[in-house]
């Protein structure tokens, strides 16, 4: 038996009045998702506990079968694992975004999707001016990077310093987002000093001349210490692989012993190579029984408030990933597959929300539950609902009563 989880990040949305109250998922042409819905089980699953922020870190950890209330220790350390950054017992890893601000207002969570070569040079500059024996910046991809700080006194733990994902606070005054604790004031000082360093840098001057948003500030969030989680194989009894362009997902994979497969052309944005992701996923199933395939593009479109880009991303996932994947699985024989977003990212809100997400679960040994359509509205009619990601994964594996 082969098991596949496909996660179009942030795909779920809210009805749009100007489109007859349809969501992007309902507007998009999705013949392969429709096929799964016609013969499979459509329902809803709560991927994020009410007590936690609806981040991709929490949601994907849940979908992979790990209760975030028990295992989540912060986003930063998960990305550190992906980047091969060693964390000591007293180290705290922060996600470090390059962002754009104007008059202290957060105007762009990605600094115009700054390129990796540009960002690497700016990280070098930050290390020259701000790093010390207990603090260092590490370059990642595009606008996504890390800062690691030694914290023997626990000043930067989540209970001490509340941090906010920049993509959920567009247009907000940054000074209102800093924690008033001792650790929060240290973080505030680092962030504001970064503006002094970055504002006049030649890379940003060039970006402004080209009409692009400058990376004139860093934003620190998602901090935590290294996690401790049981291996996926010991927990669920199958070996598997993860395909994603995002360090967060790769980091989760490494922490739980799944193979993280790098795919050439996978960017984590609209221009990602969907077909290559499908091809590498199909190849991985020759050796593994489990595949977790994550696509970031719908989430980016949601944060950008770009309806057409979100529809296009959904259609690309359906035609270029699900189409080839289902064709290969049909040839194999017995398999089970589930498609679901990790959380909603409504284009009108441009941020993550807490609602349960729709899933479609298909298996060669499952029977349809009669819903027949895969959408947010259709899933609300289903009696097949799960209270957590681990419950849905157990259903995929047939370890609890079949739907």
N, C-alpha and C positions, 0 to 999 in steps of 0.2 A: 504494500500500500504506500502510495506517495501522498504527502500532505503539503499543501501550499497555502500561504497567507499573502494576499496582495493588499497593500495599504496605500491608496491614493491620499496622501497627507492633506488634511483640511478640506476634503471634497464635499462634505455635508454643508448645507447652507440653509438660508431662510427663503420663503416665498418672495418673489419680486412682483410687486403690484403691476409694473409696466409690462410684464410678460405673463399676464393672466394668472398671477400668483404661482408661477412655476419656479422651481429652483434650477440652478445650473445643471444639476444631474438630470432633471426632467427635460430640460431643453436639449441637452447633448444627445447625439446619435450614439447609442451604446448597444449594438446588436448582441455582443458577447455577454454583457451583463444581463441583458434581457433573456438570453438563452438560459443562463444559470438560474435566474429568477423563475422562469417558466417551469423548470424541472426540479428546483431546489427549495430551500427554506429561507424565507425573508423574515427578518425580525429586527429587534433593536438591542443594543448592548451599552451599558454604562462603563466607559473606559477610564473615566477619571472620578475618583472619590470626591465627595462634596468638600472634604476638608483640604483638598489640594488644588493648586492652580491648574487650569486645563492646558498644560504644556505638552509638547510632543514627547518630551522625556518621560513624563508620568504616563501618558497614554500608550506609548509604544512599549514601555516596560510592562504595562498591564496586558496588552494584546499578546505579548510574548509569554504570558503566564506567570508573571511575578507581581504579587500584590504590592503596589507602590507604598501603601501605608506601612509595610514591613521592610521593604528593601530599598526604597528611594532615598538617596543621600545627597542629591543635588545634580544638576546638569553638568557642571564643570568637570567633576571627576570622571564622568562617563566619556566626555569628549577627550579628556586627558589620556584615558586608556586607549582610545582609537589612535591618538597621535604618538603613542609610545612614550608618554611623559611619566616618569616615575614619581609617585607621591609618597612622601614619608607620612608617618602617623600624625604629625602635627601640621601637615601642609593642607591648605585649602585652595582649591582650583575654582577660578571664576571664569565664566564665559565673558569674553571681551569683544564687543562689537565696535566696528568703526561706524559712526553715525554722523548725521548732519544736523546741526542746530542753527537757529536764527533767533536772536534776541531771547536766548535761553529756552526757546521752544524746540522740542524734538520734531523735526520736519521730515526726516528720512532715516528709517531704522537700518539701512544697508549702505549709506553713503553712495547712493547711485549705483549700487552693486559694483563697488570698486573692484578692479581686477586683482588677482592674487599677486602678480609682480609688484604692482604699486603698493599693495598692503604690506608686503614683506619688507619693503624699504622703510615704510612708516613704523613698523614694529621694531626694526633696527634702531631707528631714531629714538623711540620710546625707551628702549633698553639703555641707550647711551645716556639718557637724561634722568630716568626714573628708577632703573633697576639697582638693587643692592644685594647684600648677602641673603636677605629674606624675601626678595621679590624679583620676579622675572616674567617677561612676556614671551609667548611662544606663537609663531606664525601658523595660521591654519589655511583656510581656503576662502577667497573673496573677502567678505566683510567679517567672517567668523574666526575668532582667535581666542587665546587663553591667557590668563594671568594667574600665576601661582604665587601664593604668599605663605610664609611660615606663620603659624598661629598657635603658639603653645598655650595661650591664655583663653582660647575659644572666643575671641572677640568678634569673629566673623561668621560664627555659626548662624544658621537660619533663624533660630530663636532670638538671636541678638541683633541681626542685621536683615531687615526685610529688603529684598531686591525685586526689581520689576523688569520683565521682558520689554525691551524697547518697542517691539512690533505691536504690543498691546496698549501703548501709550502715546501714539502719534498725536502731535499737536499740544501735548501737555508741557507745562513748565518743569524743566528738569530739577530745579531747586526744591520743588514740592515732592519729589520722588526719593529724596535721600533720607535714610534713617537718621534719627536724632541721637542714636547710641554712640558710644565712644568709637566702636568699629565703623559705624556709619559715617562719622565725621572724617575718619582716615580715608575711607573710600571716596567721599566727596572731594577731599583735597587732591587725591590722585586723578580723579576725573577732570577736575577743573584745571589742574596743572597740564593735563594732556592738551587742553585747548591752547594754552600758551605756546606749546611746542609745535602743534599741528597747524595752527591758523595760518601762519605765513610760509609754510613749507612749499617748496617749488612744485611738488606733485599736486598739491591743492590749488596753487596758483594756475597751473596748467589746466586742471579740471574745470576751474571756474571760467577760464578763457574759452574752453570748448563747450560751455553751457552745461557741464555736468556738476552734480552735487559734490561738494568737497567732503573729505573725511576729517572734519574739524574737531572731533571729540571722540573719546572712547566711552563706552557704556559697560559697566561691570554688573553682572547679575548671575543667577543660577549657581551660586557657590555651594561647595560641599567638600567633604572628605571622602577618601577612597571607599567604595562600596564593598560589601561582602555578600555574595549571592551564590547559591548552589549551582552547579553546572546543569545545563539544560538536559543533557543526556541522563544524568542521575535523577533528575526531576520527572522527565517525561519518557525516557527510554528510547529516544530516537536521535540520530545524528543529523546535523543540518547545516545550512548556509544562509547567510544574509547578504542581500544586495541593496546597497543604498549609496548615494553620493554624499550623505550627511555624516559628519564625524560622530554626532550623537548616536545614531543608530549603529554605526560601526563599533563604537565604544561599548554599547550594550552587548553586542555580539561577542566581543572579546572577553567581557567580564563573565559571560555565562557559557563560554566554551564553544560557541558557534563559529564557523568559518566565515570571515568577512571577505567577500570577493570584490576586488576593484575592477570596475568596468571602464575601459577607455571611452571617453565621450560622455560619461555621466557627470553632470555639472550641478545638480541640485536646483536647476532653474528651468525656464521654459525651453531652453535649447538643449536639454539633456537628450542623449541618444536612447530613445525608448526601445528601438529594435535591438540594440546591443544588450540592453538589460534583459530583454526576453531571451536572447540567444544564450547569454551566459547563465541565466537561470535554468534553461532547459538542459544545458550541458552539466550543470551542477547536480541535477536530479539523477544523472547516470550513476553517481557515487553516493548521493545522500538521499535520505527518505523525506527530509523536511526542507522547505524553502520559504524564506520570509523576504518578500520583494517590496521595497518601499520606494515611492515616487514623491518627490517634494513639490513638483510644479504647481498642483492645485492650491497648495497652501500659500506659496509665494504670490499667486494671482489674487487670492483672497486678501492678503495683507496689502497688496497694491490697489485693491478696489477695482480690479480689472476683470469685468465679467466675461468679455470675449476670450481673454487668455485662459480663464478658468474653464470655460466650455471646451476650448481647443485642447487643453491639457487632459480633460476627462476623455475626450474622443480619442486622443492619441494613446492613452492608457488602454482603452477598450480595443482599438484596432491593432496597435503595434506591440502591445504586451499580452493582453488577454487572448487575442486571436491566435497568435503562434503558440502560446503556452497551452491553451486548451487543445489545439491540434496535436501537439506532442503528447499531452497526457492521455488523450483518447487512444492514441496508438499504444501507449503503455498498458492500458487496461484499467486496473483498479486505482482510484484516487479520490481524494477529498480536497476541496478548495473553498476558501472563504475570502470574500472581498469586503473590505470595510475601511472607511477613513478612521484616523485615530481620534479626531475631534472635528467639530465644525469650525470653519473659518469663513463666516459670511462676508460677501463682498461689500455689503452696505456698512458693516461694522468694522471691518478690516482687523479683527482680532479674534482670538480663540474664544469659544463659549463652552459651557458645561453640559449641554444637552446630551442625552444618549445618541449614538450614531446608528444609522441603518447598516445591516449586514446582509449578505446573501451567502448562504452555505449550501454547497452542492457536493454530493458524493455519489459514486456509482452504486453505493449500498444504502442511500437515503431516499426517502420519498418526499415529494413536494408537499408543502403545507397549504397550497392553494392560493397564496397571495398573488403570485404570477408576475409581479412588477417590482423592480428594484428602485425605490426612491424613498425619500424621507417620509412622505405622506403614506405611501403603501405600507411602510414598516410599522406605522402607528396602528394599523388594523390587525397586526399579528399578535397572537397570544404567545409567540415564541420570543421571550425577552430574557436577557441575562443581566445580572447585577454587577458583573465584573468581566474584565478581559480573560482572566484565568478560567472562568466558567465556560466561555465561548471556546477557548482553546481545548479544554477537556472534551467539549462536544465534538470538535473537529477530530480529536484522537479517538473518539468513541469510548472514553473512559467514564462518561456519565450517560444517563439515559438518552438515547437518540431523540432528536427533535421529532 
